[in-house]
Amino acid sequence: MSRVPWRLLLLAALAAAVVLTYVICAPAMLPRDDLDKDSSPKDGLSAKPPPAAHTKPSGIAYFLPIAEFTDSKWIRMNTILNKAARVCDTATLQSVGRKRAADMRCDITVKSGKGWINLCVKTRAMIQHLCETDGLGNHEFFVKLDDDTMVDPSLEEYIMREMSGRDVYFGYTPGHIEQHLRYRNWFPGPFYGVSANVFKQMCACNMPPCTEKLPWEDQWFGYMLGECNITREDILFDKGSIFHREYTAPRVSVKFHQYTD
C-alpha cells in the first residue's frame, strides 16, 4: 500500500477548511437587500422604515430675489439671508459681465425683466417654477425676503414652534404702513410667507397675472391668495423681529439699504 504524500494531505485539509468556512459564513456575507427580501418582519411592518425627512415636513424654505447691485458679502453676513435660495432673472444676467453673474451665485433663474418694476413678474415666475419643480420640497414653510432686510434668527424658531401644522399667511408691517394688512390684505415685501399647505393650494390655482393695478409683488401675492379663495390665518409679526433698511437701538444705528434699479 503506497503512502499518500504529506503535502497532498495538507492541501486537502486546507481545501476542506475553505469549503466549511464558506458554508458557515456565506449568509452573513450576502447584501442587506437580499436578506430583507427573504426575511419577513414578525410585526408586519416594513423592514426598512422610510427616512424621517419623508414622513414629516420640516424647516423653512427661504427665497431671495436678487438684482445687479445686490451685495453678496452682505448676504453672507446675514444669517437668514444666507440660508435663502438666490433667485435671478434672465434680463439681469444678460446685462452684467460674466464675473458679476458668477458672483451672484444664482440658485434659480427665471425669465423676467430686470429691476424693481419687474419684481412682480419675477416673483410670480419664481412661484410657478417652484410649483412645477416641487421646489418647496419637504419644507413646512415658504418665505420670500428682500435683500435689504435683517431678520432676528429667533423668529425662525418661533415660526416652527407656533405655526407648525397650521394654514397661515404671515408677515410684518412697519408702523407707517400697518393699514396694508388691515385694509388691503397683504404684507409688504421685506418678509412674508405661507405654510406648505397654503403654497400647495396656490400651485393648484390659476394665479392672476401682474397688472398695472397690481404692479408690486407683495400686493399681488396677497391679492392672489384672495382670488384663489385660499382659507388661512393671517399672522402679523412684531416689527421688532424684522428690520428693513435700518436697525436702531441705544448706541447702535445701522442703515443697510440695497440700491437697485
KOLMIFI-602280 format. One record per atom (N, C-alpha, C): x negated, y, z negated; residue number from 1; atom name. Coordinates in Angstrom, 3 decimals. Layout:
% residues N
X Y Z NUM CA
...
***
This chain:
% residues 261
-0.862 -1.195 0.000 1 N
0.000 0.000 0.000 1 CA
-0.889 1.232 0.000 1 C
-0.656 2.097 1.024 2 N
-1.509 3.284 1.160 2 CA
-1.073 4.378 0.215 2 C
-2.021 5.145 -0.248 3 N
-1.731 6.274 -1.137 3 CA
-1.300 7.513 -0.340 3 C
-0.345 8.212 -0.929 4 N
0.082 9.496 -0.317 4 CA
-0.884 10.555 -0.777 4 C
-1.480 11.314 0.161 5 N
-2.439 12.356 -0.242 5 CA
-1.805 13.330 -1.236 5 C
-2.587 13.728 -2.214 6 N
-2.041 14.614 -3.262 6 CA
-1.608 15.959 -2.708 6 C
-2.225 16.378 -1.612 7 N
-1.829 17.673 -1.026 7 CA
-0.389 17.618 -0.491 7 C
-0.008 16.473 0.119 8 N
1.355 16.337 0.628 8 CA
2.372 16.337 -0.506 8 C
1.999 15.640 -1.613 9 N
2.904 15.642 -2.770 9 CA
3.123 17.058 -3.304 9 C
2.074 17.863 -3.341 10 N
2.178 19.238 -3.838 10 CA
3.061 20.085 -2.932 10 C
2.888 19.935 -1.608 11 N
3.712 20.694 -0.666 11 CA
5.176 20.309 -0.776 11 C
5.451 18.988 -0.951 12 N
6.835 18.528 -1.091 12 CA
7.473 19.100 -2.348 12 C
6.719 19.159 -3.444 13 N
7.234 19.713 -4.688 13 CA
7.548 21.199 -4.550 13 C
6.662 21.947 -3.866 14 N
6.903 23.382 -3.648 14 CA
8.139 23.602 -2.788 14 C
8.314 22.774 -1.744 15 N
9.485 22.916 -0.876 15 CA
10.765 22.657 -1.649 15 C
10.755 21.622 -2.502 16 N
11.934 21.320 -3.319 16 CA
12.252 22.467 -4.260 16 C
11.232 23.110 -4.819 17 N
11.449 24.238 -5.730 17 CA
12.072 25.420 -5.011 17 C
11.618 25.663 -3.772 18 N
12.176 26.772 -2.988 18 CA
13.644 26.539 -2.692 18 C
13.994 25.297 -2.267 19 N
15.392 24.976 -1.966 19 CA
16.262 25.131 -3.204 19 C
15.803 24.639 -4.357 20 N
16.572 24.725 -5.596 20 CA
16.778 26.180 -6.005 20 C
15.736 27.008 -5.856 21 N
15.854 28.433 -6.201 21 CA
16.887 29.125 -5.330 21 C
16.913 28.812 -4.020 22 N
17.877 29.420 -3.109 22 CA
19.307 29.055 -3.479 22 C
19.517 27.759 -3.791 23 N
20.864 27.284 -4.150 23 CA
21.382 28.002 -5.381 23 C
20.491 28.206 -6.358 24 N
20.911 28.824 -7.618 24 CA
21.117 30.323 -7.467 24 C
20.237 30.994 -6.729 25 N
20.220 32.463 -6.708 25 CA
20.977 33.078 -5.542 25 C
21.335 32.305 -4.519 26 N
21.950 32.892 -3.327 26 CA
23.195 33.718 -3.612 26 C
24.141 33.258 -4.474 27 N
25.341 34.079 -4.733 27 CA
25.018 35.464 -5.260 27 C
24.022 35.563 -6.122 28 N
23.667 36.870 -6.686 28 CA
23.038 37.782 -5.666 28 C
22.505 37.172 -4.557 29 N
21.824 37.973 -3.542 29 CA
22.768 38.454 -2.457 29 C
24.038 38.023 -2.469 30 N
24.997 38.458 -1.459 30 CA
25.306 39.940 -1.616 30 C
25.657 40.671 -0.523 31 N
26.068 42.071 -0.630 31 CA
27.316 42.200 -1.492 31 C
27.432 43.339 -2.191 32 N
28.569 43.522 -3.099 32 CA
29.892 43.496 -2.345 32 C
29.921 43.975 -1.093 33 N
31.171 43.968 -0.342 33 CA
31.672 42.556 -0.129 33 C
30.739 41.601 0.119 34 N
31.146 40.217 0.324 34 CA
31.740 39.630 -0.947 34 C
31.152 39.966 -2.082 35 N
31.680 39.473 -3.353 35 CA
33.064 40.031 -3.614 35 C
33.251 41.336 -3.262 36 N
34.552 41.957 -3.515 36 CA
35.636 41.313 -2.664 36 C
35.260 40.910 -1.442 37 N
36.256 40.299 -0.574 37 CA
36.672 38.931 -1.107 37 C
35.736 38.222 -1.727 38 N
36.017 36.866 -2.172 38 CA
36.630 36.798 -3.564 38 C
36.492 37.886 -4.327 39 N
36.984 37.849 -5.694 39 CA
38.263 38.661 -5.821 39 C
39.159 38.199 -6.658 40 N
40.426 38.896 -6.884 40 CA
40.513 39.318 -8.330 40 C
40.598 40.623 -8.605 41 N
40.698 41.091 -9.981 41 CA
41.914 40.488 -10.671 41 C
41.741 40.112 -11.914 42 N
42.820 39.451 -12.652 42 CA
44.009 40.378 -12.888 42 C
43.744 41.712 -12.991 43 N
44.863 42.612 -13.304 43 CA
45.593 43.087 -12.055 43 C
45.164 42.648 -10.869 44 N
45.854 43.012 -9.643 44 CA
45.447 44.354 -9.090 44 C
44.579 45.123 -9.777 45 N
44.137 46.413 -9.294 45 CA
42.988 46.246 -8.318 45 C
42.717 47.287 -7.562 46 N
41.602 47.245 -6.621 46 CA
40.296 47.075 -7.376 46 C
39.422 46.234 -6.829 47 N
38.133 46.021 -7.474 47 CA
37.267 47.258 -7.409 47 C
37.532 48.146 -6.413 48 N
36.778 49.384 -6.268 48 CA
37.727 50.571 -6.373 48 C
37.871 51.193 -7.538 49 N
38.764 52.348 -7.650 49 CA
38.267 53.480 -6.785 49 C
39.174 54.283 -6.194 50 N
38.747 55.390 -5.339 50 CA
37.978 56.419 -6.141 50 C
37.069 57.155 -5.491 51 N
36.320 58.184 -6.203 51 CA
37.241 59.192 -6.855 51 C
36.835 59.715 -7.998 52 N
37.673 60.671 -8.730 52 CA
37.996 61.889 -7.896 52 C
37.084 62.299 -6.992 53 N
37.301 63.502 -6.186 53 CA
38.507 63.372 -5.276 53 C
38.942 62.155 -4.983 54 N
40.080 61.954 -4.096 54 CA
41.367 61.683 -4.861 54 C
41.342 61.670 -6.144 55 N
42.530 61.382 -6.920 55 CA
43.151 62.641 -7.516 55 C
42.368 63.690 -7.710 56 N
42.897 64.906 -8.299 56 CA
42.159 66.115 -7.754 56 C
42.908 67.123 -7.245 57 N
42.239 68.319 -6.743 57 CA
41.451 69.010 -7.852 57 C
40.372 69.667 -7.478 58 N
39.596 70.378 -8.481 58 CA
38.859 71.532 -7.842 58 C
38.705 72.600 -8.610 59 N
37.875 73.701 -8.165 59 CA
38.596 74.732 -7.325 59 C
37.863 75.809 -7.035 60 N
38.381 76.927 -6.269 60 CA
37.551 77.072 -5.004 60 C
38.206 77.174 -3.868 61 N
37.524 77.412 -2.600 61 CA
37.570 78.907 -2.312 61 C
36.399 79.552 -2.316 62 N
36.300 80.986 -2.061 62 CA
35.926 81.219 -0.599 62 C
36.518 82.277 -0.007 63 N
36.220 82.635 1.372 63 CA
35.947 84.135 1.448 63 C
34.841 84.471 2.103 64 N
34.345 85.845 2.119 64 CA
34.122 86.313 3.558 64 C
35.072 87.064 4.123 65 N
34.813 87.659 5.438 65 CA
33.667 88.668 5.335 65 C
32.667 88.518 6.187 66 N
31.529 89.433 6.133 66 CA
31.387 90.164 7.467 66 C
30.721 91.312 7.407 67 N
30.576 92.172 8.573 67 CA
29.099 92.425 8.846 67 C
28.844 93.248 9.845 68 N
27.477 93.518 10.271 68 CA
26.614 94.068 9.148 68 C
27.207 94.912 8.285 69 N
26.417 95.586 7.263 69 CA
26.535 94.946 5.874 69 C
27.178 93.805 5.786 70 N
27.237 93.097 4.509 70 CA
25.825 92.734 4.055 70 C
25.527 93.000 2.795 71 N
24.189 92.768 2.272 71 CA
24.069 91.358 1.691 71 C
23.232 90.534 2.302 72 N
23.096 89.143 1.867 72 CA
22.480 89.039 0.471 72 C
21.567 89.932 0.142 73 N
20.945 89.888 -1.178 73 CA
21.972 90.168 -2.259 73 C
22.886 91.095 -2.001 74 N
23.954 91.394 -2.962 74 CA
24.816 90.148 -3.196 74 C
25.115 89.430 -2.134 75 N
25.928 88.219 -2.272 75 CA
25.204 87.184 -3.131 75 C
23.914 87.002 -2.881 76 N
23.149 86.006 -3.639 76 CA
23.088 86.345 -5.129 76 C
23.093 87.619 -5.474 77 N
23.009 88.037 -6.871 77 CA
24.351 87.956 -7.587 77 C
25.432 87.813 -6.833 78 N
26.778 87.832 -7.392 78 CA
27.284 86.392 -7.506 78 C
27.493 85.929 -8.729 79 N
27.797 84.514 -8.982 79 CA
28.967 83.999 -8.157 79 C
30.077 84.717 -8.152 80 N
31.268 84.242 -7.452 80 CA
31.126 84.413 -5.943 80 C
30.649 85.566 -5.488 81 N
30.477 85.774 -4.050 81 CA
29.541 84.734 -3.449 81 C
28.532 84.349 -4.200 82 N
27.545 83.396 -3.684 82 CA
28.130 81.992 -3.520 82 C
29.265 81.718 -4.166 83 N
29.934 80.425 -4.012 83 CA
30.803 80.377 -2.753 83 C
31.084 81.545 -2.182 84 N
32.077 81.626 -1.113 84 CA
31.524 81.166 0.229 84 C
32.403 80.609 1.032 85 N
32.083 80.341 2.430 85 CA
32.117 81.663 3.185 85 C
31.075 81.947 3.939 86 N
30.995 83.213 4.670 86 CA
31.713 83.084 6.009 86 C
32.617 84.031 6.270 87 N
33.435 83.983 7.479 87 CA
33.027 85.123 8.402 87 C
32.569 84.784 9.600 88 N
32.116 85.774 10.572 88 CA
33.073 85.810 11.760 88 C
32.959 86.872 12.552 89 N
33.764 86.984 13.765 89 CA
32.847 87.014 14.977 89 C
33.362 86.566 16.097 90 N
32.559 86.448 17.318 90 CA
32.074 87.807 17.805 90 C
32.895 88.845 17.663 91 N
32.501 90.161 18.165 91 CA
31.266 90.690 17.439 91 C
31.227 90.510 16.121 92 N
30.075 90.970 15.356 92 CA
28.830 90.191 15.727 92 C
28.939 88.882 15.823 93 N
27.777 88.055 16.141 93 CA
27.219 88.384 17.522 93 C
28.089 88.773 18.448 94 N
27.636 89.123 19.790 94 CA
26.971 90.489 19.832 94 C
27.273 91.340 18.839 95 N
26.760 92.706 18.857 95 CA
25.465 92.888 18.068 95 C
25.137 91.930 17.206 96 N
23.925 92.047 16.396 96 CA
22.811 91.205 17.003 96 C
21.594 91.475 16.599 97 N
20.472 90.695 17.091 97 CA
20.442 89.299 16.511 97 C
19.608 88.461 17.081 98 N
19.525 87.068 16.662 98 CA
19.079 86.947 15.196 98 C
18.146 87.811 14.792 99 N
17.643 87.763 13.422 99 CA
18.738 88.117 12.425 99 C
19.500 89.161 12.712 100 N
20.582 89.561 11.808 100 CA
21.688 88.496 11.772 100 C
22.008 87.916 12.907 101 N
23.026 86.864 12.952 101 CA
22.616 85.682 12.085 101 C
21.330 85.325 12.103 102 N
20.846 84.215 11.278 102 CA
20.920 84.575 9.799 102 C
20.615 85.835 9.466 103 N
20.645 86.276 8.078 103 CA
22.068 86.282 7.520 103 C
23.058 86.443 8.374 104 N
24.456 86.449 7.919 104 CA
24.887 85.071 7.427 104 C
24.226 84.030 7.895 105 N
24.461 82.653 7.422 105 CA
25.952 82.310 7.425 105 C
26.549 82.372 8.597 106 N
27.994 82.145 8.730 106 CA
28.340 80.672 8.497 106 C
29.320 80.429 7.657 107 N
29.846 79.075 7.462 107 CA
31.008 78.802 8.400 107 C
31.780 79.853 8.706 108 N
32.930 79.747 9.603 108 CA
32.867 80.927 10.559 108 C
33.076 80.683 11.831 109 N
33.133 81.759 12.818 109 CA
34.465 81.679 13.552 109 C
35.183 82.801 13.582 110 N
36.492 82.839 14.227 110 CA
36.468 83.890 15.331 110 C
37.369 83.745 16.274 111 N
37.467 84.690 17.384 111 CA
38.249 85.912 16.929 111 C
37.562 87.031 16.876 112 N
38.192 88.255 16.372 112 CA
37.334 89.444 16.758 112 C
37.972 90.633 16.748 113 N
37.222 91.864 16.911 113 CA
36.443 92.171 15.643 113 C
35.564 93.151 15.688 114 N
34.730 93.494 14.555 114 CA
35.316 94.662 13.786 114 C
34.841 94.817 12.550 115 N
35.225 95.982 11.768 115 CA
36.461 95.770 10.912 115 C
36.649 96.717 10.008 116 N
37.749 96.674 9.053 116 CA
39.105 96.661 9.743 116 C
39.223 97.379 10.845 117 N
40.502 97.493 11.531 117 CA
40.982 96.145 12.063 117 C
40.041 95.214 12.278 118 N
40.395 93.884 12.787 118 CA
40.418 92.815 11.695 118 C
40.337 93.225 10.435 119 N
40.243 92.243 9.354 119 CA
41.515 91.405 9.227 119 C
42.663 91.973 9.569 120 N
43.904 91.195 9.509 120 CA
43.850 90.031 10.494 120 C
43.451 90.325 11.741 121 N
43.347 89.270 12.756 121 CA
42.306 88.238 12.333 121 C
41.202 88.704 11.771 122 N
40.128 87.817 11.332 122 CA
40.599 86.907 10.206 122 C
41.340 87.466 9.235 123 N
41.830 86.675 8.107 123 CA
42.857 85.651 8.570 123 C
43.748 86.066 9.444 124 N
44.756 85.143 9.966 124 CA
44.085 83.997 10.730 124 C
43.081 84.333 11.546 125 N
42.354 83.297 12.293 125 CA
41.615 82.360 11.343 125 C
41.074 82.916 10.256 126 N
40.387 82.091 9.261 126 CA
41.352 81.088 8.639 126 C
42.533 81.547 8.256 127 N
43.520 80.663 7.630 127 CA
43.972 79.588 8.609 127 C
44.199 79.968 9.857 128 N
44.581 78.973 10.858 128 CA
43.482 77.933 11.040 128 C
42.237 78.384 11.034 129 N
41.105 77.442 11.155 129 CA
41.089 76.474 9.973 129 C
41.307 76.981 8.764 130 N
41.307 76.117 7.581 130 CA
42.462 75.123 7.629 130 C
43.601 75.563 8.135 131 N
44.750 74.656 8.261 131 CA
44.459 73.543 9.259 131 C
43.839 73.874 10.375 132 N
43.593 72.902 11.433 132 CA
42.482 71.920 11.075 132 C
41.558 72.340 10.221 133 N
40.400 71.500 9.902 133 CA
40.425 70.960 8.478 133 C
41.547 71.139 7.776 134 N
41.617 70.756 6.361 134 CA
40.473 71.403 5.584 134 C
40.260 72.681 5.889 135 N
39.130 73.385 5.313 135 CA
39.216 73.624 3.820 135 C
40.426 73.519 3.262 136 N
40.553 73.674 1.816 136 CA
40.073 72.419 1.098 136 C
40.082 71.304 1.816 137 N
39.564 70.058 1.251 137 CA
40.289 69.650 -0.013 137 C
39.539 69.310 -1.019 138 N
40.090 68.811 -2.265 138 CA
40.226 69.903 -3.331 138 C
40.044 71.154 -2.938 139 N
40.120 72.242 -3.904 139 CA
41.569 72.541 -4.296 139 C
41.721 73.027 -5.497 140 N
43.060 73.287 -6.025 140 CA
43.537 74.708 -5.754 140 C
42.614 75.595 -5.373 141 N
42.990 76.984 -5.123 141 CA
42.207 77.546 -3.937 141 C
42.859 78.453 -3.215 142 N
42.249 79.247 -2.146 142 CA
42.132 80.678 -2.645 142 C
40.946 81.279 -2.493 143 N
40.739 82.669 -2.895 143 CA
40.003 83.403 -1.782 143 C
40.518 84.574 -1.435 144 N
39.842 85.448 -0.475 144 CA
39.238 86.620 -1.230 144 C
37.985 86.954 -0.886 145 N
37.254 88.026 -1.560 145 CA
36.799 89.080 -0.561 145 C
36.561 90.288 -1.055 146 N
35.850 91.312 -0.291 146 CA
34.381 91.308 -0.694 146 C
33.521 91.800 0.199 147 N
32.089 91.769 -0.092 147 CA
31.640 92.896 -1.017 147 C
32.562 93.800 -1.370 148 N
32.209 94.854 -2.333 148 CA
32.984 94.665 -3.636 148 C
33.075 93.407 -4.047 149 N
33.811 93.036 -5.252 149 CA
32.892 92.281 -6.205 149 C
33.073 92.522 -7.492 150 N
32.375 91.752 -8.517 150 CA
33.428 91.109 -9.411 150 C
33.269 89.808 -9.675 151 N
34.255 89.056 -10.442 151 CA
33.600 88.479 -11.690 151 C
34.255 88.652 -12.819 152 N
33.790 88.031 -14.056 152 CA
33.922 86.510 -13.910 152 C
32.831 85.739 -14.016 153 N
32.905 84.286 -13.843 153 CA
33.892 83.603 -14.773 153 C
34.192 84.211 -15.910 154 N
35.151 83.590 -16.834 154 CA
36.548 83.523 -16.233 154 C
36.831 84.349 -15.224 155 N
38.139 84.314 -14.579 155 CA
38.358 82.972 -13.889 155 C
37.299 82.394 -13.367 156 N
37.384 81.078 -12.726 156 CA
37.869 80.032 -13.728 156 C
37.312 80.046 -14.923 157 N
37.732 79.108 -15.956 157 CA
39.199 79.332 -16.328 157 C
39.608 80.598 -16.388 158 N
40.993 80.922 -16.729 158 CA
41.958 80.369 -15.668 158 C
41.619 80.551 -14.409 159 N
42.485 80.064 -13.329 159 CA
42.642 78.550 -13.408 159 C
41.544 77.846 -13.592 160 N
41.601 76.392 -13.651 160 CA
42.361 75.909 -14.883 160 C
42.220 76.614 -15.982 161 N
42.854 76.183 -17.229 161 CA
44.349 76.506 -17.256 161 C
44.721 77.703 -16.802 162 N
46.092 78.177 -16.976 162 CA
46.991 77.928 -15.764 162 C
46.438 77.718 -14.593 163 N
47.272 77.663 -13.390 163 CA
47.236 76.325 -12.675 163 C
46.469 75.402 -13.189 164 N
46.395 74.089 -12.558 164 CA
47.779 73.441 -12.512 164 C
48.157 72.950 -11.341 165 N
49.445 72.273 -11.186 165 CA
50.615 73.199 -10.932 165 C
50.379 74.497 -10.866 166 N
51.459 75.461 -10.641 166 CA
51.370 76.033 -9.221 166 C
52.535 76.385 -8.662 167 N
52.575 77.045 -7.356 167 CA
52.477 78.547 -7.590 167 C
51.321 79.132 -7.305 168 N
51.077 80.523 -7.679 168 CA
50.451 81.318 -6.530 168 C
50.724 82.616 -6.566 169 N
50.063 83.634 -5.755 169 CA
49.534 84.650 -6.749 169 C
48.233 84.896 -6.736 170 N
47.657 85.726 -7.792 170 CA
46.685 86.746 -7.214 170 C
46.444 87.775 -8.007 171 N
45.502 88.812 -7.611 171 CA
45.441 89.874 -8.698 171 C
44.935 91.021 -8.337 172 N
44.835 92.109 -9.299 172 CA
45.207 93.402 -8.594 172 C
45.471 94.440 -9.357 173 N
45.731 95.744 -8.768 173 CA
45.025 96.810 -9.579 173 C
44.138 97.585 -8.969 174 N
43.585 98.738 -9.669 174 CA
44.706 99.679 -10.073 174 C
44.448 100.489 -11.075 175 N
45.506 101.309 -11.652 175 CA
46.267 102.167 -10.669 175 C
45.580 102.719 -9.667 176 N
46.252 103.663 -8.785 176 CA
47.105 103.003 -7.712 176 C
47.085 101.686 -7.622 177 N
47.949 101.035 -6.631 177 CA
48.735 99.893 -7.260 177 C
49.109 100.029 -8.515 178 N
49.873 98.978 -9.178 178 CA
51.245 98.782 -8.545 178 C
51.712 99.780 -7.788 179 N
53.012 99.650 -7.147 179 CA
52.982 98.636 -6.006 179 C
51.795 98.231 -5.556 180 N
51.725 97.318 -4.415 180 CA
52.496 96.036 -4.663 180 C
52.228 95.392 -5.788 181 N
52.917 94.144 -6.066 181 CA
54.375 94.386 -6.426 181 C
54.625 95.427 -7.217 182 N
55.980 95.659 -7.715 182 CA
56.947 96.001 -6.588 182 C
56.498 96.833 -5.635 183 N
57.409 97.310 -4.614 183 CA
57.183 96.686 -3.240 183 C
55.992 96.216 -2.993 184 N
55.688 95.730 -1.647 184 CA
55.300 94.262 -1.638 184 C
55.163 93.668 -2.790 185 N
54.970 92.227 -2.895 185 CA
53.659 91.741 -2.284 185 C
52.573 92.469 -2.499 186 N
51.276 91.981 -2.054 186 CA
50.177 92.494 -2.961 186 C
49.129 91.677 -3.060 187 N
47.946 92.047 -3.837 187 CA
46.885 92.613 -2.900 187 C
46.115 93.589 -3.334 188 N
45.088 94.182 -2.477 188 CA
43.922 93.229 -2.217 188 C
43.179 93.530 -1.141 189 N
42.200 92.633 -0.560 189 CA
40.978 92.222 -1.347 189 C
40.493 93.005 -2.333 190 N
39.261 92.592 -3.007 190 CA
39.303 91.194 -3.608 190 C
40.492 90.771 -4.088 191 N
40.597 89.437 -4.701 191 CA
42.068 89.015 -4.723 191 C
42.396 87.965 -4.000 192 N
43.731 87.370 -4.113 192 CA
43.632 85.905 -3.700 192 C
44.627 85.113 -4.127 193 N
44.573 83.694 -3.800 193 CA
45.889 82.997 -4.053 193 C
45.933 81.729 -3.671 194 N
47.116 80.896 -3.870 194 CA
46.662 79.497 -4.268 194 C
47.572 78.740 -4.849 195 N
47.289 77.347 -5.179 195 CA
47.350 76.499 -3.907 195 C
46.805 75.293 -3.989 196 N
46.697 74.426 -2.814 196 CA
48.063 74.093 -2.222 196 C
49.070 73.891 -3.050 197 N
50.390 73.547 -2.532 197 CA
51.006 74.709 -1.771 197 C
50.813 75.927 -2.270 198 N
51.284 77.104 -1.544 198 CA
50.541 77.214 -0.208 198 C
49.241 76.946 -0.227 199 N
48.461 77.005 1.006 199 CA
48.969 75.984 2.029 199 C
49.314 74.793 1.583 200 N
49.841 73.773 2.497 200 CA
51.157 74.228 3.115 200 C
51.990 74.897 2.322 201 N
53.244 75.436 2.861 201 CA
52.964 76.522 3.894 201 C
51.936 77.326 3.662 202 N
51.535 78.323 4.648 202 CA
51.167 77.664 5.967 202 C
50.417 76.568 5.884 203 N
49.970 75.875 7.087 203 CA
51.149 75.295 7.871 203 C
52.197 74.923 7.155 204 N
53.368 74.341 7.807 204 CA
54.283 75.407 8.406 204 C
53.995 76.662 8.125 205 N
54.844 77.767 8.570 205 CA
54.273 78.390 9.841 205 C
55.149 78.933 10.662 206 N
54.720 79.701 11.833 206 CA
54.377 81.110 11.354 206 C
53.110 81.322 10.997 207 N
52.700 82.577 10.370 207 CA
52.888 83.764 11.312 207 C
53.480 84.848 10.824 208 N
53.694 86.010 11.684 208 CA
52.371 86.629 12.114 208 C
52.357 87.318 13.253 209 N
51.113 87.949 13.715 209 CA
50.856 89.256 12.980 209 C
49.639 89.748 13.100 210 N
49.313 91.087 12.616 210 CA
49.891 92.101 13.614 210 C
50.475 93.154 13.106 211 N
51.100 94.157 13.966 211 CA
50.683 95.559 13.514 211 C
51.122 96.565 14.249 212 N
50.827 97.942 13.870 212 CA
51.465 98.287 12.528 212 C
52.585 97.647 12.213 213 N
53.233 97.889 10.922 213 CA
52.568 97.090 9.804 213 C
51.799 96.061 10.175 214 N
51.074 95.247 9.194 214 CA
49.602 95.183 9.607 214 C
48.884 96.299 9.553 215 N
47.509 96.309 10.046 215 CA
46.485 95.759 9.059 215 C
46.842 95.685 7.774 216 N
45.865 95.307 6.753 216 CA
46.085 93.863 6.318 216 C
44.997 93.139 6.165 217 N
45.083 91.705 5.910 217 CA
45.778 91.367 4.603 217 C
45.550 92.143 3.534 218 N
46.183 91.832 2.262 218 CA
47.689 92.067 2.313 218 C
48.079 93.153 2.991 219 N
49.501 93.438 3.174 219 CA
50.161 92.350 4.013 219 C
49.471 91.937 5.088 220 N
50.005 90.866 5.936 220 CA
50.154 89.575 5.155 220 C
49.193 89.251 4.284 221 N
49.223 87.992 3.544 221 CA
50.470 87.916 2.659 221 C
50.741 88.988 1.891 222 N
51.933 88.996 1.048 222 CA
53.216 88.931 1.866 222 C
53.230 89.653 2.992 223 N
54.404 89.634 3.874 223 CA
54.625 88.235 4.435 223 C
53.540 87.579 4.816 224 N
53.622 86.225 5.379 224 CA
54.216 85.245 4.378 224 C
53.829 85.334 3.112 225 N
54.385 84.440 2.097 225 CA
55.904 84.619 1.991 225 C
56.349 85.867 2.100 226 N
57.789 86.131 2.050 226 CA
58.506 85.624 3.284 226 C
57.937 85.860 4.468 227 N
58.560 85.423 5.711 227 CA
58.645 83.901 5.793 227 C
57.678 83.222 5.193 228 N
57.672 81.759 5.210 228 CA
58.536 81.158 4.099 228 C
59.174 82.025 3.303 229 N
60.064 81.576 2.213 229 CA
59.367 80.606 1.266 229 C
58.149 80.946 0.892 230 N
57.374 80.084 0.005 230 CA
57.674 80.454 -1.449 230 C
58.219 79.503 -2.179 231 N
58.539 79.730 -3.585 231 CA
57.274 79.614 -4.416 231 C
57.007 80.626 -5.252 232 N
55.804 80.610 -6.078 232 CA
55.952 81.628 -7.188 232 C
55.058 81.546 -8.160 233 N
54.939 82.560 -9.200 233 CA
53.915 83.596 -8.749 233 C
54.196 84.858 -9.017 234 N
53.232 85.918 -8.741 234 CA
52.537 86.279 -10.050 234 C
51.223 86.107 -10.091 235 N
50.444 86.305 -11.312 235 CA
49.521 87.510 -11.136 235 C
49.674 88.492 -12.007 236 N
48.849 89.695 -11.979 236 CA
47.733 89.577 -13.003 236 C
46.484 89.697 -12.550 237 N
45.346 89.597 -13.451 237 CA
45.021 90.944 -14.078 237 C
44.394 90.868 -15.232 238 N
43.856 92.049 -15.884 238 CA
42.757 92.633 -15.004 238 C
42.854 93.911 -14.707 239 N
41.862 94.530 -13.828 239 CA
40.472 94.580 -14.471 239 C
40.375 94.224 -15.751 240 N
39.075 94.183 -16.404 240 CA
38.235 92.978 -16.023 240 C
38.792 92.057 -15.210 241 N
38.049 90.868 -14.779 241 CA
37.522 90.990 -13.362 241 C
38.047 91.951 -12.599 242 N
37.689 92.119 -11.194 242 CA
37.333 93.584 -10.963 242 C
36.178 93.804 -10.366 243 N
35.699 95.172 -10.182 243 CA
35.436 95.414 -8.703 243 C
36.085 96.446 -8.178 244 N
35.965 96.762 -6.768 244 CA
35.162 98.050 -6.591 244 C
34.012 97.896 -5.982 245 N
33.136 99.017 -5.618 245 CA
32.389 99.666 -6.777 245 C
32.842 99.445 -8.011 246 N
32.105 100.047 -9.123 246 CA
32.428 99.355 -10.443 246 C
31.483 99.477 -11.354 247 N
31.672 98.971 -12.713 247 CA
31.140 100.028 -13.665 247 C
31.988 100.408 -14.624 248 N
31.608 101.437 -15.576 248 CA
31.890 100.963 -16.988 248 C
30.912 101.134 -17.865 249 N
31.030 100.790 -19.275 249 CA
30.078 101.710 -20.045 249 C
30.146 101.710 -21.378 250 N
29.198 102.532 -22.131 250 CA
27.756 102.222 -21.725 250 C
27.034 103.232 -21.315 251 N
25.627 103.150 -20.904 251 CA
25.410 102.409 -19.589 251 C
26.499 102.080 -18.875 252 N
26.370 101.395 -17.582 252 CA
27.301 102.054 -16.573 252 C
26.776 102.355 -15.414 253 N
27.589 102.874 -14.319 253 CA
26.970 102.390 -13.007 253 C
27.688 101.495 -12.327 254 N
27.164 100.879 -11.113 254 CA
28.178 101.038 -9.987 254 C
27.699 101.458 -8.826 255 N
28.530 101.525 -7.624 255 CA
27.965 100.549 -6.615 255 C
28.866 99.794 -5.948 256 N
28.386 98.791 -5.000 256 CA
29.296 98.697 -3.793 256 C
29.613 99.836 -3.210 257 N
30.442 99.838 -2.001 257 CA
29.634 99.336 -0.810 257 C
30.205 98.407 -0.044 258 N
29.572 97.915 1.173 258 CA
30.110 98.734 2.339 258 C
29.255 99.440 3.019 259 N
29.692 100.294 4.108 259 CA
29.787 99.470 5.381 259 C
31.023 99.261 5.794 260 N
31.271 98.528 7.040 260 CA
32.064 99.410 7.980 260 C
31.945 99.131 9.261 261 N
32.665 99.972 10.233 261 CA
34.120 99.578 10.306 261 C
***
